[in-house]
Amino acid sequence: MSGQSMYNFAIDARRAEEFPHLKDTVYVDHAGATLYSRSQIDAVHKDLSNTLYGNPHSLNASSKLATDTIDQIRYRLLKFFNTTPEEYSLVFTSGCTASLKIVADGFTFSSGVSPDKNSAGVFCYLDDSHTSTQGMRETVSSRASDVICLDDQELQTSLTATGGEAPTVTTASSSTSSSSSSVDPVFPRSLVAFPAQSNFSGRKYPLQWVQQIQNQGLVLPGRSKNSTEEWYVLLDTAAYASTTRLDLSDVTPDFVTVSFYKIFGYPTGLGALLVSKRAWSTLHKTYFGGGTVAMSTARERIHAFRLALHDRFEDGTPPYLSIISLRHGLDTVQRLAGGMEKVSRHVFAVARYFYSSLKNLRHGNGQPLALIYGEGDFTSPSGQGGLVTFNLQRADGKFIGYAEVDKFAQLHDVHLRTGCFCNIGACQRYLKLSSKVIKENFAAGHVCGDNMDLIDGQPTGAVRISFGYMSTLSDARVCLRFIADTFLDKPAEIPLFSFPEWYVQRSSEVESTGSLTSPGNAEMKTKREEVAQNGTVKNDLTHVTNGDLQHQDAVTGPSVSETCSESTRRVTDIYLYPLKSCGAFRTSEWEMGTKGLLYDREWILVSDTGVTIGQKREPRICLLCPEINLSTRKLILSFPGASPFELPLDQEQDFDAVASFCTNKVCGDRVNTFDCGDAVSDWLSYVFHTPGIRLLRPQSDDTRRSKLKDKTADGQAGSEEEKPRLSMANESQLLVLSRASVRELQNKMADVVDVDDAQDTRLPTAPANIGEDNLIMRFRGNLVIDGGKAFEEDTWAS
């Protein structure tokens, strides 16, 4: 099937209307969570605003309505997966992880009432499994006879070794009476867990494994075949079901785990465990909560669970409003995307275009730019999902860290995922990381989710780009353009997708929907350039004694080079950034405090939800220019088109902010702050046309300290108290910037020749000429020096 016939061109026409939150943004982390549409949220709001739903555990009319609605949605979901209540029971959970935990806690590895571990079955899981599946081993290890991790080849070999012989099994009675143990035979039950689709590589594993395992079992090394053993299969479909139709009439796993936000975007925190009729009797439950028992007594350990499986496992009041909201997600996928079959084909078409284009990007010496992970080659959506995982390499073959790629992606408003994606098994397989290396990396300070992307030159994770049903070719193309422009050592042309003739003729519609490019990124980039040129440097104000900082007059232009050389170095500029992420305040001398330059990165802006606002979230804040007047003890804020606002520097002493004390997060650290008041909040909300913006400042007794290499100010390892104190700066008190290094960067930029894409002239291009001072302002350094050799500062210890 061609890419033209798989791509859903209707998405381009409706995306601006249905997904306005994607304006000027490229979101390619759909494997993490897909997006909700405007009409979907409108429908949820209308439903909840016009209908009274009560707690399903009550018996009044509103409660009965909620109960009936949940029953209808439960039935619709089973139909969505092409099965019936007679074949599967659907248990609502908080997500795929909670579903896996139910199985881990309750699966019985023997048919006996009081099973002996020696007569129990085994737990097997594929190495390419989510951490939540891997974590099951810790719970089941006390009940299973063995816990075994297999790769796909080992699993296939274990299947082949059975010779296709079905084990002879006597079905266990569902009775739980104490006398049944003397009648029913005791035989082992084994459980095999694997993902339908890898969330690392996007590979779709053969679903015929399900029936083969159920019918034949596995022949595992060092373990004899037991003809009475029953084999059960847990299929993790969190990644698979997000963009592929799961047909449970065609494949019938015993347990199926699902997360709904990966399919519908909203609501989050809701998933399901589907349990087949065959496996109903294998789950044993000990704990009970509200709503799951038909009877219990307080003074005696007597209780009876409800009969229906989902009633027994849905402890407490269900998230009924979230469950009710699912019906609008089901409606939206059908209405906007045309159903899951079309979603699968569309997502595959976009991913295949991205994959083939990325694979062909090469440096000038022929070295491939990207090392792409996975066994598939995107020949069919039946074998590959809509994601591409890779690491980038320089022309000399050295790896580029995923954290560096992520930072450049953020500058281009591209939202992607980096790391190991909670799938350490796949990470070990594709990155060739042994358990020994994993432990050594951990000892070196690397933990899941951090930015330690390279250790000894080898990657600790990767970059993942994944698409959803609302993704367009423009998204893929902008990703390719930013990767090529940023990391390739030569100009590159990105091939266009082959559009059908009927679509090309609708040029006006293509122009209005942005189906080929993302003009918003170009506009945003131009805006940033204007800001860097015109809006960041301010004149000197009152100066104080230098303290530990050697005084240097501020100098610029040719006079600098006359006094500096490779052997002579000089401070040419001093910059403060009183408000984190805002404009610069330039001075010729300044005082050092206990946290670096006095008042540097002292204030931050947060949204009405308390989230820190930076330039990635709101580019206009670079237009907010602060000045500090030490004689009047004022912080003066200026913004184009607005009157300046003055704020006392000694506010914590003068302003009664006890009720406004709060904790804010900066680079993973919790910082004790206080709110600077409603007056400045109103002014900020006015200039940014965004209500609820607050200005925060650290409390004087906040103890945040540098974590950079866990070293003290003199470069030596020391106690926590000896490490340098920090304000709102990211890692260290001062950032030094070398003009020699900036000029070297300018020379390299000048060597790059812009490529005019005649087929797609709207794609953003790099500016042809950026002045030295302009480029310096983009790096937001505190101390700008001249002289010495380019990049020699990288080796300075102090």
C-alpha angles and dihedrals in degrees: 000000000000125000089244093059093045099047114092103222091183089074091068092056095050103034099089091051098041099037107034090153087071093065110133089356134104111207114192103159098095092134085064095045132332123223133261121231128235094242090049093056091042089054092049091049093048092047095050093041095052102035130064112221120182136192107295090222091067125078102223124113097264090048092049089051090054091048093049092046092051090050090052092049091047088055092046091052092051088050089048087059090043098246139104139235088254091062103033138025114213116213116192112226137169090262146308092302092055089048091054090049092055090057092043092051098042111030112115113216092198134040092228122104091230100028121203112221089225090062094042128107128244135260115227127182134179115249088229091068133121117263088250090062092044089052091061089077092070092058100040097043091087092055107030120077090229142358115220132184116205134185119220094265092051091049092049091048091050089052094048092049091063090069091220093288114150113221119242106246132181107211113239120240115250090222116118097193117130092239094060093082091070092053109034119070117244115233135161125262120205128196127208120192126192137150121254086218130017112242087207105051102010092237113155111220121221108275090202085077087077096065093036091056092045093049102035107020121208130289103218126193113268093011124101121224116259115206092204096050118117119214123207129188130216112198117198105208100170092115097028100051092048092077105004132069111250107212110193092182089066099041122025114195116181092233128023124187123203138178112203099201088065089060104034105017091227138094104031124200093045131107141140144235114214114201120193121227089247091061102040093101094049096071116086119190126200107168120064131191138182113315098014100088129069091200140003139161127220100216099039129051093244126128140144123210122226115263102239112081095227090050090054095052104037098086118193129358108334119234087258098172090052091047090049089051090060092078090066089052090052090049093048097052090052096043100043103028101028096239135306096292090061091042091056094050094044095049091046091052092053093044093048091052090051093045096049093045094047092047090057097051109109138172121243092269092053095258110145113246095215134045103205119202125220142066098250129087098202096257095140140007088232090072104030135046128213101276137092123201122192150140124230125232133199123235090268091055096254115140123251110221118247091231089061090050090049093052092052090045090056090053088056092046091247114147110205138146130251136183127045096314093229089297107108093164093062090041090055092046099049099033092042094236113163122207087253091057091046090055092045091051090050090051088052089058102265116140133170112284099019129118098246090120102161129040116180087348094301123114120248093197143356146237119264126196115186132178135213137198091276094050118114137199087255089065091053092045095051089050091051092046094052092046093049096043094046105040109020117095093217136039114275136196117221110217117234123240112257104253122197116250094247090057096047090055090061090071095148091056092047089051093050096047098041093230095159104034144013107238090177091071091054091051091049092049092051090050091053091051092052091050093050090052101043114016115048115062120077133188124261121275132188114329131211135199113305097236109189093345116098109234117246126172113238109255132174140177128020096344089070095059090047092063100034132069140156089285098037122066128185140179106243102173140020118202131185126193102199091177112049110246093006131108125305129259112211124206138165096226135010142174126254118229132189090277099043127272108015111265094000111148088354099140133042135192120231133185125243087270092055096253115143113251116221134167092269089061097036115015093187093072089081085072089062103097120194126201127188120213108192095186094058093031092232138140107213118201121199130187129175111267096011135093114254119262123218124209127184115250090214094053098133090063097040102035122072097226098149091118090048099056110127143160119246131187121236119176091336094312124115109232122195105228141167129221115250093217145262097285096065090038091057091048093049092046089051097050094045095039087229120118123224102030111153132195115222133188131190117258112249092246095051110132103202111149138186118274094187105137087328090269132142125236091275092052096255127123111257147154123295091259092056095056117101116270118241135206114198094315115126105237114339142021098250136029115206121203125193121214089204089059091046091052090050089052089050090054092051091048091051090056091060112090116210114240118220109218101210091190095052114022094166095075113111116255132200116265111262097224129020118181122233096248090044091054092045091056091056092062094053097217125177099211118033114197134186132202130046126073126312114272094000087126089071088076098045114116095190 
